[in-house]
């Protein structure tokens, strides 16, 4: 889904009120997206905490050495989605079609970024 579709059309002639309305619409939409992402990050944190139970890093202090490998692992998963490895089907090894790349790759990248934010904000 291209990011451009979330941005309203710019006014063609200068009208201060119209420009203000354009800026407010953009700000409100950005605020709604930030709120939605924050809710996803919170849900990912809760899911990870439930999954790991007593071994959850949520229970550790911010300076505990266990944080670095977990954060590094999540960062590595984001980087994997940005490399050539994510251009092929994981099971067959066949190259993905442009449509599969656009849909699946962006969804996987977004999911990994949410996981990274969940760990970084825990």
C-alpha positions in Angstrom: 0.0 0.0 0.0 1.7 3.2 -1.1 2.2 5.8 1.6 1.1 8.5 -0.8 -2.5 7.5 -0.6 -2.7 8.7 3.0 -1.7 12.2 2.0 -4.6 14.5 0.8 -4.2 16.4 -2.4 -2.4 19.7 -2.0 -4.3 22.9 -2.8 -3.3 24.2 -6.2 -3.7 27.9 -5.5 -2.6 29.7 -2.3 -5.4 30.0 0.1 -4.3 30.2 3.8 -7.4 28.6 5.1 -7.2 25.8 2.6 -3.5 25.2 3.5 -4.4 25.1 7.2 -7.1 22.6 6.5 -4.7 20.5 4.5 -2.1 20.6 7.3 -4.7 19.7 10.0 -6.0 16.7 7.9 -2.5 15.4 7.5 -1.7 15.9 11.2 -4.9 14.1 12.3 -4.3 11.2 9.9 -0.7 10.9 11.1 -1.9 11.0 14.8 -4.4 8.2 14.1 -1.7 6.0 12.4 0.7 6.6 15.4 -2.1 5.6 17.8 -2.8 2.4 15.8 0.9 1.5 15.7 1.3 2.2 19.5 -1.7 -0.2 20.1 0.0 -2.9 17.9 3.3 -2.5 19.8 1.5 -2.7 23.1 -0.3 -5.9 21.9 3.0 -7.4 20.8 4.5 -6.7 24.1 1.6 -8.3 26.0 1.7 -11.3 23.6 5.5 -11.8 24.1 5.1 -11.4 27.9 2.4 -14.1 27.9 4.4 -16.4 25.6 7.6 -16.2 27.7 6.0 -16.1 31.1 8.5 -16.0 34.0 11.4 -15.7 31.4 10.0 -12.6 29.8 12.4 -9.7 29.5 9.6 -7.4 30.7 10.5 -8.6 34.2 14.1 -7.6 33.9 15.7 -4.2 34.7 16.5 -2.0 31.8 20.2 -2.5 32.4 20.1 -6.3 32.5 22.5 -7.8 29.9 19.8 -10.1 28.5 18.2 -7.1 26.7 21.0 -6.6 24.1 20.8 -10.1 22.4 17.0 -9.9 22.3 17.0 -6.4 20.7 19.8 -7.5 18.4 17.8 -10.5 17.3 14.8 -8.4 16.5 16.9 -5.9 14.6 18.4 -8.8 12.6 14.9 -10.0 11.6 14.2 -6.5 10.3 17.4 -6.4 8.4 16.6 -9.9 6.9 13.4 -8.5 5.4 15.5 -5.8 3.7 18.0 -8.2 2.1 17.9 -10.4 -1.0 16.9 -13.4 1.1 13.4 -12.1 1.4 13.0 -12.0 -2.4 12.5 -15.8 -2.6 9.8 -18.1 -1.2 11.1 -19.6 2.1 9.9 -23.1 1.3 10.4 -23.5 -2.4 13.3 -21.2 -2.9 11.6 -19.8 -6.0 11.7 -16.0 -6.7 8.6 -14.2 -5.6 6.4 -12.4 -8.2 6.3 -8.6 -8.0 2.8 -8.8 -6.5 3.9 -11.3 -3.8 6.9 -9.0 -3.1 4.8 -5.9 -2.7 2.2 -7.5 -0.5 4.1 -10.2 1.5 7.4 -8.4 2.0 5.9 -5.2 3.2 3.6 -7.1 5.6 6.5 -9.1 7.0 8.7 -6.0 7.3 5.9 -4.2 9.1 5.4 -7.1 11.5 9.2 -7.3 12.3 9.3 -3.5 12.9 6.4 -3.8 15.3 8.3 -6.6 17.1 11.4 -4.5 17.2 9.5 -1.5 18.7 7.9 -3.8 21.2 11.3 -4.9 22.5 12.8 -1.5 22.4 9.9 0.0 24.3 9.6 -2.7 26.9 
